Amino acid sequence: MPKRGYHHGNLKQALVDAALRLIEAKGPTGFTLSEAAKNAGVTPAAVYRHFEGREDLIAECARQGHEIFADLMDHAYNGGQPTALAAFEATGRAYLAFARKFPGHYMAMFESGTSANATPELAAAANKSRDVLERAAEALSAHIPPEKRPPPSMFSAHIWAMSHGVVELFARGRPGANAPFPPEDLLEAGIGIYLRGLGLITPDS
């Protein structure tokens, strides 16, 4: 591949974009730094101007993914409108939409083995998306007396795990991804059953 020249500051993003393409094609551990450099049209040595190694490159992919993810989640939450329940369910649908539209970012974030605390920047970005779901959980449980209220961080984490499971089993185009119901319907039904079990919503909500 012929080498391309980059203005100052563009090489880092070119390498991230190359890594994201490789992650989609081969998985987060299925490529080398040399492949990322070749895909970006630069020499392997050029990678080290911006990244210490492959893990550092994947961490930057994950950081950018969390920034996008947090924005999508916040948009879906819409300040808790029109109702706390509808806003909470919307964040679950946003999770599925993100996984479909940004598979490279999603895999870097959740399937690469990269710790969310790998860098301070990654930790801050990861906290932004988690905070949206926890805010939604707090609003949903605000009507329950404090002594009977489940910790919002607990049940938001459970919904996160449920969303991740639906993505992995039914929304990624893998073998076994065919489900008798659309992934969005599966997730919405699961969220409803779970929240009713906790007493957060009534059977007629």
Helices and strands as residue ranges (DSSP letters): H 10-26, H 33-40, H 44-47, H 54-77, G 78-80, H 84-101, H 103-110, H 120-141, G 146-148, H 152-170, H 183-197
